[in-house]
Amino acid sequence: MEDNETIKVIKNRRAIRDYDTSRDVPDDLIYKIIEAGGYAPSAENQQPWRVIVVRDKKLQEFIGQIAVDRTILLFGRATPREELERRLSYIESKASLERTIDILISGQRFEYIKGKSETNGAPVLLVLAVDQTHVGNSQPTLRGTGGVYGWSGPRHAVIAGAMMMENMALAAASLGIGSCVSSVQLDHFDDVGAISEKLGIPFPHWVPILCLTLGYAKYDRTLGPPRQGPDEIAFLNKWGEFFAKEGMK
Ligand SMILES: Cc1cc2nc3c(=O)[nH]c(=O)nc-3n(C[C@H](O)[C@H](O)[C@H](O)COP(=O)(O)O)c2cc1C
C-alpha cells in the first residue's frame, strides 16, 4: 500500500543536529507546533505538560553545556569503545563511524543545543516539563479532583509527555522544520535540578523530561538509523508468533 502524507511525514522525520543559523523559526510556527503537541492523548485528558520556549542564548548555552558535559561522562568515559562501535554498527563507512565516535566522546555532537552559529546551533530550544503528581492541572474540571495517582501518576505523565513531544516533532517536520529530541541534559538528577532552577520550573512537582531543538536543517538528512519492520517486532496473539505474512507490505 502507498504511504499517505501523514505516514510520509512520520517516515521522513529525522533527528536534525545541524541547523541553518541564518533562518529563525517564527513564533507563529512555534505556536502551531506546541498547539499540535497539545492534541496528544493523556490519561483522563489531564494534559500534564508545560513547554518553555527557550530563545535566550545564555539559557541555551547553559542547557547545551550540561548536555556536552554529561555526554563526555557517559560516552567518553563510562562507555567502552567496543560498545559504542556495536551501537553504531549501522554506520557502514569506517570514516563516518570514526567521526561519529569522536564527536560523541568529545561532546561535540551536542553543541547544537547551545544555539551558536559556529556550531550550526538550533535557534530555538523547547523544554518539556510534566506534572509528576498528575492530579489535575490544565483541565479546570479536573483540577484538584484526584485523578491518576500513586505509582501510575508519574508514569502516565511521562508517557503523555512523550506523546506530546512526538506530536511536536511531527508537526515541525510537516512544516519543513527540523528538530531533535534530547534527554542527555536531563538524564542525571543533578542536571534536572540545575535546569529546573535556571528556568524556574517548580521541581520536583513539575519535572523537565525532554528537550526539542527546532530550526531549519542545514543539510538534507533523509538517511537515518535503520528501523526494524513489523516482520521483526510484531506478534500475533502470542509472543514469538510473528504477525507479518508474505504480501502484507
Ligand atoms: C527519549 C529520547 C531521548 C533522546 N536523547 C537524545 C539526546 O540526548 N541527544 C540527541 O542528539 N538525540 C537524542 N534523541 C534522538 C535519537 O538519537 C534519534 O531519534 C534516533 O537516533 C533515531 O534517529 P532519527 O530520529 O533521525 O530517526 C533522543 C530520542 C528520544 C526518543
Ligand as a Chemical Component Dictionary entry (heavy atoms), coordinates in Angstrom:
data_LIG
# 
_chem_comp.id                   LIG 
_chem_comp.type                 NON-POLYMER 
_chem_comp.pdbx_formal_charge   0 
_chem_comp.three_letter_code    LIG 
# 
loop_
_chem_comp_atom.comp_id 
_chem_comp_atom.atom_id 
_chem_comp_atom.alt_atom_id 
_chem_comp_atom.type_symbol 
_chem_comp_atom.charge 
_chem_comp_atom.model_Cartn_x 
_chem_comp_atom.model_Cartn_y 
_chem_comp_atom.model_Cartn_z 
_chem_comp_atom.pdbx_ordinal 
LIG C1  C1  C 0 13.823 9.686  24.729 1  
LIG C2  C2  C 0 14.786 10.160 23.666 2  
LIG C3  C3  C 0 15.983 10.725 24.046 3  
LIG C4  C4  C 0 16.879 11.186 23.092 4  
LIG N1  N1  N 0 18.002 11.821 23.508 5  
LIG C5  C5  C 0 18.820 12.392 22.604 6  
LIG C6  C6  C 0 19.881 13.198 23.034 7  
LIG O1  O1  O 0 20.111 13.379 24.219 8  
LIG N2  N2  N 0 20.617 13.829 22.086 9  
LIG C7  C7  C 0 20.360 13.674 20.743 10 
LIG O2  O2  O 0 21.038 14.294 19.921 11 
LIG N3  N3  N 0 19.374 12.860 20.301 12 
LIG C8  C8  C 0 18.578 12.259 21.200 13 
LIG N4  N4  N 0 17.494 11.526 20.773 14 
LIG C9  C9  C 0 17.258 11.353 19.319 15 
LIG C10 C10 C 0 17.629 9.938  18.860 16 
LIG O3  O3  O 0 19.023 9.756  18.887 17 
LIG C11 C11 C 0 17.121 9.708  17.439 18 
LIG O4  O4  O 0 15.748 9.990  17.382 19 
LIG C12 C12 C 0 17.356 8.264  16.994 20 
LIG O5  O5  O 0 18.729 8.003  16.867 21 
LIG C13 C13 C 0 16.688 7.944  15.656 22 
LIG O6  O6  O 0 17.126 8.839  14.653 23 
LIG P1  P1  P 0 16.070 9.666  13.789 24 
LIG O7  O7  O 0 15.231 10.447 14.782 25 
LIG O8  O8  O 0 16.870 10.539 12.882 26 
LIG O9  O9  O 0 15.262 8.694  13.029 27 
LIG C14 C14 C 0 16.584 11.051 21.710 28 
LIG C15 C15 C 0 15.367 10.483 21.326 29 
LIG C16 C16 C 0 14.477 10.060 22.296 30 
LIG C17 C17 C 0 13.143 9.476  21.878 31 
# 
loop_
_chem_comp_bond.comp_id 
_chem_comp_bond.atom_id_1 
_chem_comp_bond.atom_id_2 
_chem_comp_bond.value_order 
_chem_comp_bond.pdbx_ordinal 
LIG C1  C2  SING 1  
LIG C2  C3  SING 2  
LIG C2  C16 DOUB 3  
LIG C3  C4  DOUB 4  
LIG C4  N1  SING 5  
LIG C4  C14 SING 6  
LIG N1  C5  DOUB 7  
LIG C5  C6  SING 8  
LIG C5  C8  SING 9  
LIG C6  O1  DOUB 10 
LIG C6  N2  SING 11 
LIG N2  C7  SING 12 
LIG C7  O2  DOUB 13 
LIG C7  N3  SING 14 
LIG N3  C8  DOUB 15 
LIG C8  N4  SING 16 
LIG N4  C9  SING 17 
LIG N4  C14 SING 18 
LIG C9  C10 SING 19 
LIG C10 O3  SING 20 
LIG C10 C11 SING 21 
LIG C11 O4  SING 22 
LIG C11 C12 SING 23 
LIG C12 O5  SING 24 
LIG C12 C13 SING 25 
LIG C13 O6  SING 26 
LIG O6  P1  SING 27 
LIG P1  O7  DOUB 28 
LIG P1  O8  SING 29 
LIG P1  O9  SING 30 
LIG C14 C15 DOUB 31 
LIG C15 C16 SING 32 
LIG C16 C17 SING 33 
# 
